[in-house]
Amino acid sequence: MDRPLILVAGATGNQGGAVVDALLEHSGQWRVRALTRDPSGAPGKVLAARGVEVVAGDMADKESLKQALKGAYGVFGVQNSRTAGLKGEVQQGITLVDAARAAGVEHFVYASVGGVERVRGIPHFDTKWEIEQHLRAAGLPATLLRPTTFMDVFTMRGASVGLGMMAAALGPRKSLQMVAVRDIGVFARLAFEQPETYTGQALELAGDQLTVPDIATRLKAAGRPGRYARVPRVLLRAMGKEARMLFWFEESGYNADIPALRKQHPGLLTLKTWLAQTSGLEAA
C-alpha cells in the first residue's frame, strides 16, 4: 500500500523545513512533497537530494496548487506576513485551505501563533486568526499548532535589541514561553501520525519558560552573546501596533501546558538543550 503523501507548503522556510525534517525521520511512513516557487533554486535542490518531491506552486494561486495537491492525504500550511505582507498572508492561507478542500485532503495542519484566540490588535496574530476561522468554516479535518516565541530569535542578529525590548515589557521577573522550531515539526508529524488524537485540537507549543535575565544567562553559558540594555518603555509605546505583542506578554502572554506537551513529545527542547544542540555543546 502506498505511503500517505504530505504536501508541505513553505517547505524552504523555518517551520516548513522543520516539518520536512520530522517527516523524513520517519521516511518509511510518508511520502513528502515540498511546495516552492522555484524548484530549481538551491533550497529546492537540497530537498530533492534528500528524497523530497519538489513541485512549483504559489499559495496565492489556486490553479498552481491543484497539481501540487494531487493525491495528497495531508497538508502542512504556514504563511509569513514579513514576506507576503499582512493581506498577502491571509490570501495565501485562505487560498491554500480552499484548494486543499477541493482536492479532498483528509488532514490539514496549520501553523498559527500562541494566544491567537485570546488577544486582538497584534497585526500578525489577527491575520492568523482570520485564517484559522476560515479553516474551521471550510470543515476540513484540521489540527492547529500555535507556537510561542521561537528560541531562534535569541541567537539572530540584533537579538540584544529584542532582549532589551522584552526586558522593558516583562521586567526582571515576568517569564516568557518559547519553543524550538524543530519541535513544531515534531508536533506536525505527531498530528499526521495520530489523527484520532490530534484532529480538532489546537495546541499552544512551548518547551521552556524563562525570565529575560535567565534567557541571557543561558545564552552566555552556551557561549552566545547575552548582553542587552533595557529599552525605555516610552520608546515601546511610540512603536504603536508593533509593540502590542510586547505589552501583551506583560499583561497575560502565552499559556502553553509544557508538562502535558512533554508527555506527548518527551524530547521537547528547553532553551538550554536547544542551545547545546545548535552550538555543538553538550547539555549538562
Order of alpha helices (4+ residues) and beta strands (2+ residues): beta-alpha-beta-alpha-beta-alpha-beta-alpha-alpha-beta-alpha-beta-beta-alpha-beta-alpha-alpha-beta-beta-alpha-alpha-alpha-alpha-alpha
